Structure formats: structure tokens, C-alpha cells
């Protein structure tokens, strides 16, 4: 079974998806981490982040992997911590906007999604990566709450910088941030993580019963 969780930055996708996967005994696939890993590798190698062809070539030749502990690997390196740094935050949207890069990444995500029960979170999972997903959820939250959550996750970054980054991400994602027609929308603004996980788990059990 594939559970697809989409939504904008700060809506709670990663936290909810990870908790849901643990509760269900499913694998967890963070597609955002894949773009971050590619960005990290491209920056390390001095690749021009505006060079779509070069980035797509790297993405194809150095596929991102996840180990049993959900740690992120690329080019033989554990980049789990490195890809959460500020410089990566700023440049990920530049890399992810390239159509050729997204196509390579989406194919890799489909490969990983075929390896048993999985919770996949991202921006376009239910619409493009896995439109056949049995359960599709689209998380939303108001911008103030999303900014507050990102500040808690990245205490070393100033509030103004985070607000600017969030605005940039929303604008960058606008073209591909559309919920699937059959997705269930959940507003997480005033919900605890467990409340959201409970709702999605119920959807999974309903689908399993059917």
C-alpha cells in the first residue's frame, strides 16, 4: 500500500508521515530529502545549479538511498544532517524547479515506492509520483503556523529569513502544489501530530477493509 501525503512547507508532512509510518510499520520516504541530497552533492562538486542537464545527470548517476534507519545517502555519504543546513534550504528550490531533475527524481521515487508498504511525503505524490496511491492526504495550515513550525525546526535562522524563505517556497511550489482530486484535505493548524496521524490511520484501515 502507498500512502501519499502532500502539502506546502510547514504543514507538518514530515513529522506526520514519519509518525504514521512508525505506527503502521510502513517504510517512510521523504522525497524532499532527495532533492536536498542532490543539492548538497551538486554544491559540493561545484555544479552550476542553473545547469538543468548537469543536475539531471548527477541525479541519474548518483541515486539517493535510504537505509533501515531512514538515514539519507548519496554518493556513498550519509547526508542526513548536512542537508538540513541553511545553505541547502536556500538552494533546494533552485534545483527542484528544473523539469529534467524532477523527472529523474520522480522515477527514483516510483522505484522506491514499489518496494512494499510505504508512506511517501512531498509536493506532488498523489498527483504525479503515485497517482495510484490507495490513500491520498493533503495537509494545509495557515502561514503563521507554518512559519512558527519552521522556526522551531531551525532555531538558528532568524524569523525574517524564515518568513522570506517560506514565501519563496510557496511561490516556487505554486505550479505543482495541487491536491489530487481524491485526496482528503486536513487542516493541521490547530491539531496535534497524533490527531492528524489518527485521522490518516483511520483512512488506511478503511481502505484496507474495502
N, C-alpha and C positions, 0 to 999 in steps of 0.2 A: 504494500500500500504506500502511496505517496500522499503526504500532507503538505500542501503548498501554503506558505504564509508570506504574504506580500504587504507592502506598506511603505510610507516615507520614513526618512531618518528620524529616530527618536520615538517612533510609535511603539517600540517595545518588541520588535520582531526577534532579535537575537536572544533576549532573556526568555521570552515566552517559548520560542522554538526549542531552545536548549532544555528548558524545564519539561516541556511536553515530551520531547524525545526520551528523556530520562525516565519519565513516568510510564511511558508506553513500552520502553525497551526497544525503541527505534534508533537508527542512526540519525545523527544531526549533520546537516550540510549547510554551512554558511557561505552562500555564493558571494557575498560582499567581501569576505576574506580572500576569495580567489582573485578578485580584481586588485585588492590591496597587495597581495603577494606578487602579482605581476608588476605592479607599480614599483614595489620595493626592488625587484630584480632589475627592472629597466633603469631605475635611478642608480643602482649600484654599478651597472655596466656603462652608464653614461649615455644611454639611448635617448634620442630626442623624443620627448613624449608627444610631440605633434606628428611623428612619423608613424602613420597607421600601419603601413606594411611591415615595418620593422617590429612593431609591438605585436602584431598578429603572428609573426614568425616566432618570436620568443614564446608567446602563449602556446603555440603548437608544439614547439620543440621541448619546452620545459613545463609539462602539465603539473598543475597543483594537485597535491595529495593530502589526505587527512589520515592520521594514524588512529589507533584504537582509543586514544585519549583525547581525540578531537584537536590535536595539535596540527598546525598548518605547515606544510613543507613545500619548498620549491628549489630546484637545482641542488638537491641534497642538503638543504639548510632548513632548520627549524626557525620559522619566521613568526611564530605565534605572537610574541611580544613586540617584535620590531615593526610589524605592520599596523600597530595601534598608535604610532607616534604622530606628532603634529604635522611633520613634513609629508607623511604619507596621506594623512587626512586631506590636506590641501590639494594634492595632485591626483588622487583617485578619480575624481570626476573628469579630469582631462583625459585620462586613459580610457575610462569606461564609455566615453561618448563616441569612440570610433566604432562604426558598424562592423568592420572586419574583426576587431578584437572581441566584440560581443558575440559574433557568430562562433568563433573558436571556443570561447568560454561556455556558451550555451550548449555546444556539442559535448564538451567535457562534463558539464553539469548533468546532461542527459545520461551519459555513461555512468556516472556515479549514482544517479537516481535509479538505475536499473538493478542495483546491487542489493535488493531486498527492501524491507520496510524502512522508510526514511521520512524525516521532517526536513523540508527544504525551505529556506527563507531567503527573500531577495526583493527585487523590484518587479519582475515580470515572470515569476514562476508559473502562476496559474494561467497566464495568457499565452506565453511563448515557450518557455522551457518545458513545462509539463502540463499542457492543457488537458491531458487525460487524468490528472490527479483526482483521486477519489474524494478528497476533502480539500476545499479551497477557502482560505480565510484572508480577509483584507483588513489589517489593523490601521486605525487612524487615531489621532489625538490632536488637541489644539496646539498651536505653535508654541505658546508659552510653556506648556507642559513638556513638549518635546525638547525645547531648549534647556529646561531645568534638568531633564534626564541626561542630556549630553554633557552638561556641566558636571553632573555627579560622576559620570564615567571618565571625564577628562579634567580633573581638578587643576591641572597645570595650565589650562588655556583660559584666557580672560573671557568674560561674558560677552563683550562686544565682538570679539573674534569668533566666538561660537555662534552668535546670532547671525553674523555675516556669512559664516560657513553654511549654516542651516538654510538661509535664504538662497545661497548659490546652489546648494544641493537640490532644493525644491525646484528651482528653475531648470537645472540641468536634467532632472528626472521627469519633468512635466510630460515630455513627449511619450515616454514609455511607462508612466505611472497610471495605468488604468486598471481598475479591478476587473477580473473575469466576470462575465455575465452571471455565472452561477456561484460566485464567491459570496460568503457570508461576511458582512462588514461588522466589525466590533470596535466600538469607540473605547479606547483604553484610558482616556483622560482621568477618570475617577475610579478606575479599577485597580485592584492589587493583582500582582502576577498570577497568583493561584486562582483568582476568579476567572481570569482570561483562559488559563490552562484548563480549568474545569469545563468551560464552555466548549472549547475545541475538543477536549477529550470526549465529551458527550456526542459531538458530531461524528467523531471517529467510531464510537460504539454504535451509533445509529446506522452509519454506513456499513459497518461490519455485519450488523444484524440483517440488513437488506441483502 
